[in-house]
Amino acid sequence: MLILSMAALVVIQTTECKSISFGENYSASTDKLHTRVKSGGSRVELVLDQNSAAGFSSKGKYLFGSIGMKIKLVSGNSAGTVTAYYLSSDGDQHDEMDFEFLGNSSGEPYILQTNVFAKGKGDREQRMTLWFDPTSGYHTYSLRWNKNIIVFYVEGVPVRVFRNNEALGVPFPNNQAVGIYASLWDGSAWATQGGTVPLDWDAAPFVASFQGFGVDACQVISNTSDSDVASCKASSGNWWNTESYQDLNKNQIGKLRDIRSKYVVYDYCTDTSRFPDPPVECAINWYEG
């Protein structure tokens, strides 16, 4: 099913949020008190308290596709908490694509931090506020990922692009299958206003809730099999590899610019204290004109 019309090409597949049972694609990483499977597996709550963080992960690993989930974040005083939804391969030279939701004091906005690691290199953080209350209901956060581009979406709207710039010497996540992970943990040392606002354990337990456990992506049966990886890279039969999904169109570019002009509060590309010379991919990952 498409969110918007194919004619407009402002489309992402929504099957990544299909309402199938949690146990079909995922398993808990923590005990039943901290990863609570609800409503016959249609909903999962992650619970953070002083005894444990919480998490779950996919049973399969994937290379390219549309991957996302509906999330309702910790409400009230969430300062110090980090709710993470991310894709990651294994090992020191891992690839990773992150949504990290940084909690805040009551009445202050959540911060969404995105990041991309390729062959073990990250340091590509971008931060933004959101145009809705992410604690009042479930909202969709997803990625479209193929051999040419990664697009981060919030509620179907593109908020960040990371292109394949291997020709410029920039690694790109296109050779390692990734698992899908969600976690809720204590990030008070850095997450909220640079770590100046601590987590208040008196407000515990902290709860984040997840729905939509379908995955619309190419599954790699064996990450050590060159043929499995090559098959996912080459398959033209997968919609995300077709020409329409190799870039954003004019409508999407307009939405991306509008969102970023209003809500981005930090971009590694403009942080001259960290990078006196902007990383080479920064200019290529933006849209001029």
Helices and strands as residue ranges (DSSP letters): G 15-17, H 22-25, E 26-28, E 35-38, G 39-41, E 43-48, E 54-58, E 61-72, E 81-88, E 96-102, E 111-117, E 126-128, E 139-145, E 149-154, E 157-163, G 166-168, E 179-186, G 193-195, G 201-203, E 206-211, E 216-220, H 226-234, G 239-241, G 243-245, H 250-263, E 264-267, G 268-270, H 281-284
